[in-house]
Every structure is written in C-alpha cells, then in structure tokens.
C-alpha cells in the first residue's frame, strides 16, 4: 500500500477527478489519501466528498485523512509516494483581480493571464515561495515522492522545482490529450482512430508536428486547406479557435492550448492600435475573471450534491492516475510531460522546461529526445521561454530588475507599453502583492 497527498484539496472538483481516477485503478485503490489545504471550509467539503467517493466506488478501501494549514503540512506529506499539486496562491479575490485590473489601467488587456505576461509573472512570484516550502517538507518526510504539478504557470513552476530543488517533478497539463480532438472539432473533420501524432514544444505552446490517420495518411494537407477556408470565411463558421488556426496559416503548425490563451502569448493579436483584430479573431478579453466568477457560482450550485454523499465517478483522461499506475505496476504509459530540457529539444535553451513525449514506468519519467523543432516553432517558444527564465531568476534572486526585465521581454506587454510604463506597472503590482510575495530589492 502507498500514499497519495493532494495539495490544494479545496479544488474539490479536480480532487474528485484525480483521486476518483486513482480509486478506479486496481493498483492504487488501496492507497492512503491525504488531503491538504489552508482553507478549512473547502478542505472539509473535499474531505466529505472524497470519503463519500471512497465508499461509493471503492468499497471504502482507501484511508482518507485531512490536514489543515502549514502546521500540519508535514503530516500530510509524511511517507507519500505521490504528491499532486493543485494550489492557487491568492485565489481569484484578490490576486487574479489584481493581475487584470492594474495592467488594464496602463492599457494592457489580457485574456487568461495565468501562464505568461504580467499575470503569469506575478502568479509565479507568489507561488514559488510556497513551492519552496513544499520542497523542504518533502525532502524531510517523503524524499522519494514524485511531485505531480498541475498548477500554472506550468513551465515556470515546474522549471523552478526541477532546477532548484531535489524533488522529482513532472509538470502535467490537459491540453496535449485533447489537442487533435480540438482541431478536428474546429474543422469539422471526421478521422478514423487511432491516430499517430507527434507533439513537442513548451507548455501551452507545444506544436502538433505530425499527425497521421490509422492508415498512415498525412492529415496536415487537408487540415491546412480547411483552416485556410475557415479563416477566409469566418462569419460562416461558429469557431472561437481562430488564433490557433491562424498559427497553421502563418507558421504551418497547430499548437496545444486554446486560442484565448495563445492570443496573449505573442505580439500579434491583441493590439490597442488595431482593435479590429479582437473582433476578427474573436478574442475574449478578461476571459479568466469571467470563468472564475462562473466557477464560483457553479460550485455554489453543485456543493450540496458533492457533500451529500451522492457522488460517483468515471475515469478521466487526466494523466495523474495513469502515471502512478505505471510507476507502481511497471506497465509503461506514454504522456506529454513538462521536464527540464536536457538535450531533448536541441534548438531551445537547456534550462527551459519543455513539453515532450515521455514514457513512464518503474524507473520514473523517461523523456523522448525530439531534436530540433521547425525554426518558426522554436522561435515562438523562445519568446515565451525568455519570460519564464527571467521570472524564475526574479523569484530566486529577489531582484526587482529581473521582474522588470521579464515584463519588458514579454511579447504582448512590450508591444503595447513603453519601458517607463512597464516599470511603473510592475512597481504597482509589487505594492499590491504585499503579503503575497516576498520583499524584492
């Protein structure tokens, strides 16, 4: 029997998915489950839900415990084999609101702001100190555990853990599994499965480099034809995936994460000087705050069902339980994982966190050597990696100049604001984040 610790267990719906998946695995159903959070109410709700799920789908085989606050964190982690991380430091109110409203004062509009840009930078700065504490505790009480990180900004947080701690870390996202499905849905393509595809790059901007159908036919020529037709006649299609389809037209390749995300990862689509681009590409500005409000309301509506004990579960496509299963049983499983670039993608920086195919078995996570990406794909990735590496440097050194430099090199921020405004905005963000980030000099 082993142990799974879930950090940020107040994320009740996600905890249900990951832990419900584990309960449905014969290799994991007897594992002890420890829930950790700093929010007492949400922790209690998740404890009630997971306990009910354990009774309903697992015959009560798992031992479920709850652990509140930093004083009890080591007890939650002690002896863990797997630590799933789903924390959100600062939450929607106040920190997500801050991430959007202060930049907006300077004329900088965002869509999601959890991966790159000013929102991504400051989300990283308030999360890395917490992860540093997690790493210290894990080294003390579960030094052999795997840290399965789901928290964004994925590349910055996973990259920090992989470079600056001894914790075995893999970064996990949802977008690789649904990449080709989203593309076919957008284009109205019916494709026989199984597919053969190759995806590599960085989190939220990994590239669908190759895709073949079950008979070995290259699907890209038809994909490019349909994408071009849709972009030339957008009003005849109800698509909100136009930025990614435009990537196919301009760069030749589709990428893993949604159009609302990728609209703010570059200097091309959100421009105050060209507001017509927002309409042409159907870019939903301020999308993430709307989602947060909607999710809060949805949770209020669903809370009673989740804590009533009337819960069931069907195994999802989340990687976590399949990774644990592969490591426990030795039966290999393939994922798209976020790992440190040690010669894996040869035209990206060696200290970047990259997303590549990985094989998982008893040995752990074994990344695939991809080689060079097409130069345009690597170039797009590098613009994001610049910000990621400088933000990690800021978090480690506590130097304000690294924050400024990360913001100045962010593609979207630098295309909209002057250097002076970028620095002033960062200073205002630093002041607003007092209590959430350490002192910077």
C-alpha positions in Angstrom: 0.0 0.0 0.0 1.2 3.5 -0.8 0.1 7.1 -0.2 -1.1 10.0 -2.3 -1.1 13.5 -0.9 -3.2 16.1 -2.6 -2.0 19.7 -2.1 -4.8 22.3 -2.7 -7.5 19.8 -1.9 -10.0 22.6 -1.7 -10.1 22.3 -5.5 -12.9 19.8 -4.9 -13.9 19.0 -8.5 -10.3 18.5 -9.6 -9.6 16.4 -6.4 -12.6 14.3 -7.4 -11.2 13.7 -10.9 -7.7 12.8 -9.8 -8.5 10.8 -6.7 -11.6 9.2 -8.2 -9.3 8.0 -11.1 -6.9 6.5 -8.6 -9.7 4.7 -6.7 -10.8 3.1 -10.0 -7.3 1.7 -10.6 -6.7 -1.7 -9.1 -3.1 -0.8 -8.5 -4.0 2.4 -6.5 -7.4 1.8 -4.9 -5.9 0.7 -1.5 -3.6 3.8 -1.3 -3.9 6.1 1.6 -5.1 9.6 0.6 -4.1 12.7 2.5 -5.9 16.0 1.7 -4.1 19.3 2.4 -5.4 22.9 2.2 -5.2 26.2 4.1 -8.9 26.9 3.7 -10.8 25.0 6.4 -14.2 25.1 4.8 -13.1 24.0 1.4 -10.9 21.3 2.9 -13.9 19.9 4.9 -16.1 19.9 1.8 -13.5 17.9 -0.1 -12.9 15.5 2.8 -16.7 14.8 2.9 -16.8 14.3 -0.9 -13.7 12.1 -1.2 -14.8 10.0 1.7 -18.2 9.5 0.0 -16.5 8.7 -3.2 -14.3 6.1 -1.4 -17.5 4.4 -0.1 -19.4 4.6 -3.3 -16.9 3.4 -5.9 -14.1 1.9 -3.8 -15.8 -0.1 -1.1 -14.0 2.1 1.5 -10.6 0.6 0.8 -8.7 3.9 0.9 -7.9 5.6 4.2 -8.7 9.3 3.8 -7.3 12.0 6.1 -7.4 15.8 6.1 -4.7 18.2 7.1 -5.3 21.9 7.6 -2.7 24.7 7.4 1.1 24.9 7.3 1.5 23.4 10.8 0.0 20.1 9.6 1.6 20.1 6.2 4.4 17.6 7.0 1.9 15.2 8.5 0.0 15.3 5.1 3.2 14.7 3.2 4.8 12.1 5.5 5.5 8.9 3.7 3.8 10.0 0.5 4.7 8.2 -2.8 2.9 10.8 -4.9 2.2 14.5 -4.3 -0.4 16.1 -6.5 -0.2 19.9 -6.6 -3.3 22.0 -7.5 -2.8 25.1 -5.3 -3.8 28.6 -6.4 -2.0 31.2 -4.2 -4.0 34.3 -3.7 -7.1 32.9 -5.4 -9.5 34.9 -7.6 -10.0 37.6 -5.0 -7.7 39.4 -4.5 -4.9 38.2 -6.7 -6.5 37.3 -10.0 -8.4 40.6 -9.9 -5.1 42.4 -9.2 -3.5 40.6 -12.2 -6.1 42.0 -14.5 -7.1 45.4 -13.1 -3.7 47.0 -12.6 -2.4 46.2 -16.1 -5.7 47.4 -17.5 -5.1 50.9 -16.0 -2.0 51.1 -18.2 -3.9 50.0 -21.3 -2.7 46.4 -21.2 -5.6 43.9 -21.8 -5.3 40.2 -21.1 -7.4 37.1 -21.7 -6.3 34.4 -19.2 -3.1 35.8 -17.6 -2.1 32.6 -15.8 0.8 31.4 -17.9 2.7 34.4 -19.4 2.5 38.1 -19.4 2.1 40.2 -16.2 -0.5 37.9 -14.8 1.8 34.9 -15.3 4.8 36.7 -13.9 3.1 37.6 -10.7 1.3 34.4 -10.3 4.7 32.7 -10.4 6.2 35.2 -7.9 3.5 34.4 -5.3 3.6 30.6 -5.9 7.3 29.8 -6.0 7.9 30.6 -2.3 5.1 28.2 -1.4 6.6 25.5 -3.6 10.0 26.1 -1.9 8.4 25.3 1.4 6.7 22.2 -0.1 10.1 21.0 -1.4 11.7 21.5 2.0 9.0 19.5 3.7 9.1 16.8 1.1 12.8 16.4 1.4 12.3 15.9 5.1 9.4 13.5 5.2 8.9 11.9 1.7 12.2 12.4 -0.2 11.4 9.7 -2.8 8.0 11.0 -3.7 7.1 12.2 -7.2 5.6 15.8 -7.4 2.9 15.9 -10.0 2.4 19.6 -10.7 -0.9 20.8 -12.2 -0.6 24.5 -11.1 0.0 27.2 -13.6 2.2 28.8 -14.8 3.3 25.3 -15.6 6.7 25.9 -17.2 7.8 28.4 -14.6 6.7 26.4 -11.5 7.8 23.0 -12.8 11.1 24.5 -14.1 11.8 26.1 -10.7 11.2 22.7 -8.9 13.4 20.9 -11.5 16.3 23.3 -11.3 16.3 24.5 -7.7 15.1 21.5 -5.6 15.9 17.8 -5.4 12.2 16.9 -5.7 11.3 14.6 -8.6 8.9 16.8 -10.5 6.8 16.3 -13.6 4.5 19.0 -14.9 1.1 17.9 -16.2 -1.4 19.7 -18.4 -4.7 18.8 -20.0 -4.1 20.2 -23.4 -1.9 17.6 -25.1 -4.6 14.9 -24.7 -7.2 17.0 -26.4 -5.1 18.8 -29.0 -6.0 16.9 -32.1 -9.6 16.5 -31.0 -10.0 20.3 -30.7 -8.5 20.7 -34.1 -10.9 18.2 -35.8 -13.8 19.7 -33.9 -12.9 23.2 -35.2 -12.5 22.0 -38.8 -15.4 19.6 -38.8 -13.2 16.6 -39.7 -14.2 13.0 -39.0 -11.0 11.0 -38.6 -10.6 7.3 -38.0 -8.6 6.4 -34.9 -6.1 5.5 -33.6 -4.0 8.4 -34.8 -0.3 8.8 -34.9 0.8 12.2 -33.7 4.0 13.9 -32.5 3.7 16.9 -30.1 6.6 18.9 -28.6 7.4 22.4 -27.5 6.6 24.2 -24.3 3.5 24.0 -22.1 0.5 25.8 -23.7 2.6 26.2 -26.8 3.6 22.7 -27.8 3.3 22.0 -31.5 1.4 19.3 -33.4 4.4 18.5 -35.5 3.0 15.4 -37.3 -0.4 13.8 -37.5 -1.4 10.7 -39.4 -4.6 8.7 -39.6 -5.0 4.9 -38.9 -4.0 4.1 -42.5 -0.8 6.2 -42.3 -2.1 9.2 -44.3 -0.7 12.6 -43.5 -3.6 14.7 -42.3 -1.9 18.1 -42.5 -2.6 18.9 -46.1 -6.4 18.6 -45.5 -6.0 20.4 -42.1 -4.3 23.3 -43.8 -6.9 23.5 -46.6 -9.8 23.6 -44.2 -8.1 26.1 -41.8 -7.4 28.5 -44.7 -11.0 28.2 -45.9 -12.4 28.9 -42.4 -10.1 31.9 -41.9 -11.2 33.4 -45.2 -14.9 32.9 -44.3 -15.0 33.2 -40.5 -18.6 34.5 -40.4 -19.9 31.2 -41.9 -18.4 29.3 -39.0 -19.1 29.4 -35.3 -15.5 29.0 -34.3 -13.6 30.5 -31.4 -10.4 28.8 -32.3 -9.2 31.3 -34.9 -5.9 32.2 -33.4 -4.7 28.6 -33.5 -6.0 28.1 -37.0 -4.1 31.3 -37.9 -1.0 29.7 -36.5 -1.4 27.0 -39.1 -1.7 29.6 -41.8 1.2 31.7 -40.7 3.6 29.2 -39.1 2.5 25.9 -40.6 1.6 24.1 -37.3 -1.2 23.8 -34.8 -0.5 24.2 -31.1 -1.8 22.6 -28.0 -3.5 25.3 -25.9 -6.6 27.3 -26.7 -6.9 30.4 -28.8 -7.8 32.6 -25.9 -4.6 31.6 -24.2 -2.4 31.9 -27.3 -3.8 35.3 -28.2 -1.8 36.8 -25.3 1.4 34.8 -25.8 2.7 36.9 -28.7 2.7 40.4 -30.1 0.3 39.7 -33.0 -3.3 39.6 -32.0 -4.2 41.9 -29.0 -3.2 45.5 -30.1 -4.9 48.6 -28.9 -3.8 50.3 -32.1 -5.7 47.7 -34.1 -8.9 46.9 -32.2 -10.5 45.2 -35.2 -8.2 42.2 -34.6 -10.1 41.5 -31.4 -13.3 41.0 -33.4 -11.7 39.3 -36.4 -10.1 36.6 -34.2 -12.9 36.6 -31.7 -10.6 37.2 -28.7 -12.3 37.1 -25.3 -10.6 39.8 -23.3 -10.9 39.4 -19.5 -12.0 35.8 -20.0 -10.4 34.3 -16.9 -12.1 36.6 -14.4 -15.4 35.7 -16.0 -14.6 32.0 -15.7 -13.6 32.4 -12.1 -17.0 34.1 -11.3 -18.8 31.3 -13.3 -16.9 28.6 -11.5 -17.6 30.1 -8.1 -21.3 30.2 -8.9 -21.2 26.7 -10.3 -19.6 25.4 -7.2 -22.3 27.1 -5.1 -24.9 25.3 -7.2 -23.2 21.9 -7.0 -21.9 22.0 -3.4 -24.9 20.1 -1.9 -24.6 17.3 -4.4 -20.9 16.9 -3.8 -21.2 16.9 0.0 -24.5 14.9 0.2 -22.7 11.7 -0.4 -24.4 11.2 -3.8 -21.3 11.1 -5.9 -20.0 8.7 -8.5 -17.1 8.8 -10.9 -15.9 7.7 -14.3 -12.2 7.6 -15.0 -11.0 10.8 -16.8 -8.2 11.5 -19.2 -6.1 13.2 -16.5 -2.5 11.8 -16.6 -2.0 11.6 -12.8 -3.5 8.2 -12.0 -2.0 6.6 -15.1 1.4 7.9 -14.1 1.1 6.5 -10.6 -0.2 3.2 -12.0 2.7 2.9 -14.4 5.3 3.6 -11.7 3.6 1.1 -9.3 3.0 -1.8 -11.8 5.8 -1.2 -14.3 3.4 -1.3 -17.2 4.6 1.6 -19.4 2.4 4.5 -20.2 3.0 7.4 -22.6 2.3 11.0 -21.6 3.1 14.5 -22.7 5.1 15.8 -19.8 6.9 19.0 -18.7 10.5 18.3 -18.0 13.8 20.1 -18.0 15.4 20.4 -21.4 18.5 18.4 -21.1 19.2 17.9 -24.8 15.6 17.0 -25.6 14.7 19.9 -27.9 18.0 20.9 -29.3 17.2 24.4 -30.5 15.6 25.5 -27.2 17.6 26.6 -24.1 18.9 23.8 -22.0 17.4 25.2 -18.8 14.0 25.7 -20.2 11.1 23.5 -19.1 9.8 21.8 -22.3 6.8 19.6 -23.0 7.7 16.4 -24.8 6.5 12.8 -25.2 7.6 10.8 -22.1 7.4 7.1 -21.2 6.5 6.3 -17.6 7.4 3.0 -15.9 9.0 1.8 -12.6 12.1 3.9 -13.5 10.1 7.1 -13.4 9.6 9.5 -16.2 11.7 8.9 -19.3 11.6 11.9 -21.8 12.0 11.5 -25.5 14.7 13.3 -27.5 12.9 15.3 -30.1 15.8 17.1 -31.8 15.3 20.5 -33.5 11.8 21.9 -33.8 10.9 23.7 -37.0 12.7 27.1 -36.6 9.5 29.1 -36.5 8.1 26.9 -33.7 11.3 27.2 -31.8 11.4 31.0 -32.3 7.8 31.4 -31.0 8.7 29.2 -28.0 11.9 31.2 -27.2 9.9 34.4 -26.8 8.0 32.7 -24.0 11.0 31.0 -22.5 12.7 34.4 -22.2 10.0 35.5 -19.8 9.9 32.2 -18.0 13.6 32.1 -17.2 13.7 35.7 -16.1 10.7 35.3 -13.8 12.3 32.2 -12.2 15.5 34.3 -11.8 13.5 37.1 -10.1 11.9 34.6 -7.7 15.3 33.1 -6.8 17.3 36.3 -6.5 14.6 38.6 -5.2 15.8 41.3 -7.5 13.2 43.8 -8.9 15.3 44.3 -12.1 14.6 40.7 -13.1 10.8 41.3 -12.7 11.2 44.4 -14.9 13.2 42.5 -17.5 10.8 39.6 -17.6 7.9 42.1 -18.3 10.0 44.1 -20.8 10.7 40.9 -22.8 7.1 39.6 -22.6 5.9 39.8 -26.3 2.4 41.2 -25.6 3.4 43.6 -22.8 6.4 45.1 -24.7 4.3 45.5 -27.9 1.7 47.6 -26.0 3.6 49.6 -23.3 6.6 51.9 -23.0 9.6 50.9 -20.9 8.6 53.5 -18.3 5.0 52.3 -18.1 6.2 48.7 -17.8 8.3 49.5 -14.8 5.6 51.7 -13.2 3.1 48.9 -13.7 5.4 46.3 -12.1 6.0 48.6 -9.2 2.3 49.0 -8.7 1.8 45.2 -8.9 4.6 44.6 -6.4 3.0 47.0 -4.0 -0.5 45.4 -4.5 1.0 42.0 -3.8 2.5 42.8 -0.4 1.8 39.9 1.8 1.6 37.5 -1.2 5.2 37.8 -2.4 8.5 38.3 -0.6 10.4 41.6 -0.4 12.2 42.4 -3.6 15.3 44.7 -3.7 
